[in-house]
């Protein structure tokens, strides 16, 4: 595909998602969403396993920030989207822990807000790597604001008594699929770039685990689907951290490869 055709494909898909977010019937957050299968308390902590499994987000976020600090980028400005992504992952550990201590819509807001930031920043990190550093940096603030706005919009509609979670849900689906499109259509300037596909794999696994929360808990008797969702999603952050830690600029980039020191 020509460069223009690739851009058109991504733009066309994005426009379809915007139309879906606007035209699909408004849907409130189902209250049953907060009825998780595993409610066991441990060490005085309610919903212990859904709470404790957020530690993997914290680990991935902290290790990722360290990897970003130590890594050598082709362009130093590429560091910013990666750093914001791992800040979002770290804050997701805090927000999700707060939510799972006493799940409700009010607390779910603090779970979703940093996740939206992380998704948007990861897209921009891939754009700076594969498409254009300038484009990725210019998109960073607008996309993060769109992600934040989708969560605020959901909360505002819930408070108004006519909740609509569709824009947030569409944005999340868009972000994951756009990551795959960018990875498939553009070549990375770094080694170990195919690791981004594993992020897509663990995201799908996390959604499957989430969908079968109670069934998995009843089948295993010791772990729920939602706990596994956290573990799978946490692995996604670790994959990105490892990718940044290991990668070096590929041959043919506008600078010689610089090893991680």
WOWO-V95458 format. One record per pair of residues at least 24 apart in sequence whose C-alpha atoms are under 6 Angstrom apart, sorted by the first residue. I is the first residue (numbers start at 1). J is the second residue. Records with the same first field share a line. If there is no record, write none. Layout:
I: J / J
This chain:
21: 166 / 167 / 170
26: 164
27: 164 / 165
28: 163 / 164 / 165
29: 165
34: 103
37: 214
38: 224
46: 101
50: 227
51: 97 / 100
53: 230
54: 93
56: 234
57: 89 / 93 / 234
58: 90 / 93
60: 237 / 238
61: 86 / 89 / 90
64: 241
67: 245
71: 260
72: 260
81: 121 / 124 / 125
82: 125
85: 118 / 121 / 122
88: 114 / 117 / 118
116: 147
117: 144
120: 144
129: 188
130: 186 / 187 / 188
189: 249 / 250
190: 247 / 248 / 249 / 250
191: 247 / 248 / 250
192: 247
199: 236
202: 232
206: 232 / 233
